[in-house]
């Protein structure tokens, strides 16, 4: 919730940088803290070792401010300084931040045996993702042996707009949140949004009509995928989906949509049933009833 006396809404579908840009007039907003988090968010796969100038360019934060933030984050253990290269990398303490979130997602432990069974059966990957701004973050994954060039791992982000997993999570959103997500996608990359908007909306419609959506190599040309919505937790504004990715060369004509799509939808039904049985809260009961109706 927003602090008492503040009229600013939460921004569950925005990045830290976007929230920072929008909150200049919010007296309750801790700008320095936000800038530190923006610096941490700049470290991604492929950008694991960054200097202050690079961070300043990536974040738009002045270099002297970046230097103070990286020094402080390194002192706290969230960054680690590489003296030989005069650059920083993410420190081990950052892992502590993820553990309470992951440990609280009981769906991960409950779903994993079923996910592993499907992954072995189709010789691909099966993963659960959580919507975060305009990305999906992998929170659990199971795979068979050789799954091709895309090897999902916990914490890895992928784009919402170009993936079956993202479209399935969007299909679980309440209308107001779904509209906000579309605005954020358009604002983030207007050209990309214009190019894939129809496919994105078609995927959401497919989820609502068939329980799953397909993606034919849009994110990675060599990987085809199906995904199904899991549930949206309104109290925490968390939207989950589950997907199955398979190397294109392994698929028979019609197999993705005719066989694997219905299987991922059935797996989503099973996961919801197990989660509802183990955590019979009002929220899960409501979601299970809603899923049964659709």
N, C-alpha and C positions, 0 to 999 in steps of 0.2 A: 504494500500500500504506500501511497505517497505520504510524506510526513504531515503531521497535523498542521493545518494552516496553509498547506500548499495545494494549489489547484492543478498542478502539473500531473498529467496522466502517466502511467507506466508506458514503456516502449518495448514490449516483448518481441516485436518484429523488427527492431532496428539494431544496428551495430553500435558499439560504444562510440565510434567516431561520429555517427549520425546523431546520437543522443547529445553528445558534447556540442555539436554545432547548433542544435535546437534549444539548448538550455542556458543560453547566455543571460537571460533575464530572470532566471530562477534563483532566488536568494538562498534557497535551501540546498542547491546543487553544489557538491564538492568538486570544483573544477580540476584541482590538482590531482585528486584521486582518479578522476575520469581520464585525465591525460596519461597517467601512469598505466591505466588499463588499455588505453589506445596503443601505447608503446608495446605492451605485452602482446596485443592482438596482431601486431605487425609481423611477429615471428610465425611463419607458416612453413609447410613442406616446400623445400626449394629455397627458403629464406631463413635458414636456421642459424646463420652467423652474420650479424649485422653491426655496423659501426654507427656512431651518433649521427654522422651526416646522412647515411642511408636511411636511418630511422626518421630523421627530420624530413627527408624527401617523401618517404612513404606516408607519414602521418600529417604533414603540414604544420607540425609543431616546431617552433624555432629551435635551432641547434643548442643554444645555451640551456634552454629549458629541458630539452631531451637529455643533455649531459647530466643535469641534476637528477632527473628521473631514473636514468639507467644506473647512476652511482647508488642511489637509494635502493633501487630494486636489487642490485647486486649485493649490497650490504645485508639485505633481508633474505637473500638466498633465492629470489625468484628469477634472477638472471645470474649468469656466471661470466666473468670477464676473462677473455683470452688475451693475455698480455703480449704474447708473441705477434698476434695479428691486430691488436688494438680494437677488438670487436667483442660483441656480447653474444651469448647463446642462452636459451632458456635453462634455468637451474632446476635441480631436482625438487626443490620445495614447491614448484608449481604443480607437481603431481598431487600434492596434498589437497589442493583446491578441488580436484575432480573427484576424489574418493567419496566424500559425503554424498555428492549427487548420484554417482554410479551405485553406491551401496544402497541408496534409498529406492532404486528402481528394481523392485522385486521381479518385475516382468522379465528382466534379463536372465535371472537364474531359472525361472519357471519355464521360459520358452526355449532355452538353449538346447535341450535334448531333442525336441521336435525340429528345431532349426537344423541341427546337425544331421538328422535323419534325411531331411529333404535335400540338403546340400550334397550328401553322399549319393543319393538316388539320382540326381540330375547332373552330378559332377560339375557343380558350380559353387556359388556363394549365396548364403542367406543371411541377411542382416536386419537389425532394427535400427531405425534412425529417429532422431529427435529434431524437430524444427527449431532453428535458431536464426533469427533475422531472415536473410534470404538464402540460407544454407541449411542443409541437413547434416547433422553430426552423428556419426556412427556411435552407438552405445553398446552394441553387442553384435558379434558376427561369428558365423560358422562357415567352414569351407571344406571342400574335398581337396585332393592333392594338387594337381596343376589346374589353376583357374585362369590362366592367361595373364595379361599385363596389369589388370586392375586387381589389387589385393587389398580389400577393405581392412581397416584396423580401427580400434576404438579411439575416438577423438578426431578421426579424419573428417574434414568437411567436404561436401560435394554440393553443387548448385541446385537449388530448388527447381528453377525454371526449365532445366534441360534433362531432368531425371525422373524416372518412374517413382522413385522413393519420394521425391519432393512433391510431385503432383498428388500422390496418394495422401501425404500428410496434409496438403492444402485442402483436399476433399473432406477432411475431418474437422476443419475449422468452422466456427460459427460464421454467419454471413459477414458481420462487421469486420472480423479479423481477416477473413478471406479477401475482402475488398481492400483492407489496409495493406495486405501482403502484395496484392497486384500493384498498388500505387508505389510501394517500395521497389518492386522488381522493375517497374517502368522508370523510376527515378535513378536506379542504380546503373542501368545500361539500356537507354531508350532504343538503340539499334537492335540489340539482341531481343528485347521484349517484343518489338515490332515483328521480328523474324519468326519467333517461336510462340507468340501469344495464342494463335489458333490451336496449335498442338497442345500447349499447356492446358487450355480450357477443355479441349477434347479429352485429355487424360483425366481431368477431374470428372467430366460427365461420364466417362467410361467406368470410373470407380463407383459412381452412384448407380449406374445401370447394371454393371456386371460384378461389382465387388473388387475389381482390380483394374490396372491400366498397364499398357505396354510402352516400351521405349526401344526403338530400333536403332541403337548405336548413335544416338544424338550426343551423348556425353563422351563416350569412347566408341569409335567406329567398330572395334572388334568385339564389343560386349553388348549383348541384347539383354533386356531386363523386363521383369514384371514386378508390380508392387501393389500392396493392398493397404488401406487405412487400418490402423489398430484402434486408437481412441484419442480423444481430446480431453484433457483434464482441465476443466474450467477454472478450478481454484488456483492452479499454478500456471495456467495458460500454456500447457505443454501439449504438443500434438505429435503423436508417434505413428510411424508406418513401418511396414516390413516388406523387404524386397528379395528377389532372387535374380542374380546375374549369372549369365552363362556365355562362354565364348561362342561367337556366332558360328564357327565352323562345326560345333557339336550339335547344332539344332537341325532337326528335320523340318521340312516344309509344314507349316501349320502347327508345329509342336508348341511354340511359345504361347500362342493365344489359345489354342485348343486344349492343351494338357497342363502346361506349367502355370498359366494364369489361374485356372480354377483351383489348382493345388495351393497356390499362395493365398488365395482367398479363403480356402478351407483351413489353412494353417492359421490365418488371422482369426478366424472364428474360434479355433481351438485355443489359441493364446488368450483371447478375451474370456473364454469360459474358465480357463485355469486361473487367470488373474482374478476374475470375479468370485470364484470359489474360495480362493486363498485370502482375498482382501475384500470381504463383502461390505464395502462402504456404500454410502448412498450414491457416490459418483460412479462406481463401477457397475452397480445395479442399473443405474440410469443408462449408462453406455451400452450394457448388454441388451437391455430392452429395446433401445434405439436400433442396435445392429440387427436384432431379430426382426424388427418391423421392416427394415430395408433389405 
